[in-house]
C-alpha cells in the first residue's frame, strides 16, 4: 500500500512539472538594456505585446529584454 502511494505521488509530481513548464510565459530576447524603459524601443515591433517587456540584468541573460511575442504564443526565440 505504501509503495502505491509513492507511485501516485511521483506520477502527480511529474504531471504537474510537465504542465507548469509548458504554460510558462516565454520571451523573445532582444538587447542590450539597462532598465525596463530601454525595452520599450526594442519590444515594439509588429506582433509584439507592448504591455509585456522586462529588462533582465542578472546572469546568464546580462542585459537582454524579455519581449512577449503575441502572434507566436509561448515560443522561445533566442
Backbone torsions as a table, in degrees:
resi	resn	phi	psi	omega
1	UNK	NA	-40.8	-179.3
2	UNK	-65.9	-38.4	179.1
3	UNK	-65.4	-36.1	178.5
4	UNK	-66.1	-38.7	178.6
5	UNK	-63.9	-42.8	178.1
6	UNK	-63.9	-38.3	178.4
7	UNK	-64.8	-41.8	179.1
8	UNK	-65.6	-44.9	179.1
9	UNK	-62.8	-42.9	179.0
10	UNK	-62.7	-43.2	178.9
11	UNK	-64.3	-43.7	177.9
12	UNK	-63.4	-39.5	178.2
13	UNK	-62.0	-43.6	178.5
14	UNK	-63.4	-43.7	179.9
15	UNK	-62.1	-45.7	179.8
16	UNK	-63.5	-39.9	178.6
17	UNK	-65.5	-41.2	179.6
18	UNK	-64.7	-44.4	-178.8
19	UNK	-72.5	-32.5	179.5
20	UNK	-68.2	-33.1	178.7
21	UNK	-77.1	-31.2	-176.6
22	UNK	-78.0	-19.9	-177.9
23	UNK	-106.4	9.8	-178.9
24	UNK	-71.0	151.8	174.6
25	UNK	-70.3	132.5	-178.5
26	UNK	-112.5	159.5	-174.3
27	UNK	-122.5	151.8	162.2
28	UNK	-102.1	117.4	-174.8
29	UNK	-87.2	127.2	175.3
30	UNK	-136.0	156.7	-178.7
31	UNK	-170.6	-175.4	4.5
32	UNK	-88.0	165.3	176.1
33	UNK	-148.2	158.4	174.0
34	UNK	-119.3	-33.8	178.4
35	UNK	-134.1	168.0	-178.1
36	UNK	-60.8	-33.3	-179.4
37	UNK	-63.8	-27.1	176.5
38	UNK	-63.0	-27.3	-176.5
39	UNK	-77.9	-15.0	178.7
40	UNK	-59.4	-40.1	179.7
41	UNK	-74.8	-35.0	-175.3
42	UNK	-81.7	-22.1	-174.2
43	UNK	-109.8	23.9	-176.6
44	UNK	-118.6	39.0	173.8
45	UNK	-86.9	161.5	178.3
46	UNK	-55.9	133.3	-179.2
47	UNK	94.9	-12.7	178.5
48	UNK	-86.3	149.0	177.3
49	UNK	-85.8	108.6	-175.0
50	UNK	-69.1	-11.4	180.0
51	UNK	-92.5	0.9	-176.4
52	UNK	-132.7	104.5	169.9
53	UNK	-156.1	154.0	-178.4
54	UNK	-154.4	136.1	175.2
55	UNK	-88.4	118.6	-178.8
56	UNK	-101.1	111.3	-175.0
57	UNK	-99.7	-25.8	-177.7
58	UNK	-73.2	155.5	176.1
59	UNK	-61.4	149.2	6.6
60	UNK	-90.7	1.7	-176.5
61	UNK	-74.7	-44.3	174.3
62	UNK	53.7	67.0	171.8
63	UNK	77.1	45.6	175.7
64	UNK	-117.6	146.1	176.5
65	UNK	-84.2	137.0	172.2
66	UNK	-96.2	106.0	-177.7
67	UNK	-108.2	124.6	176.6
68	UNK	-79.7	125.8	-177.9
69	UNK	-98.9	106.3	-169.9
70	UNK	-68.0	-31.8	-177.0
71	UNK	-87.8	-0.9	177.6
72	UNK	-115.1	5.2	177.0
73	UNK	63.0	-118.1	-174.5
74	UNK	-109.7	32.0	179.6
75	UNK	-82.7	139.2	178.0
76	UNK	-99.5	126.8	174.5
77	UNK	-117.4	129.0	179.1
78	UNK	-114.5	NA	NA
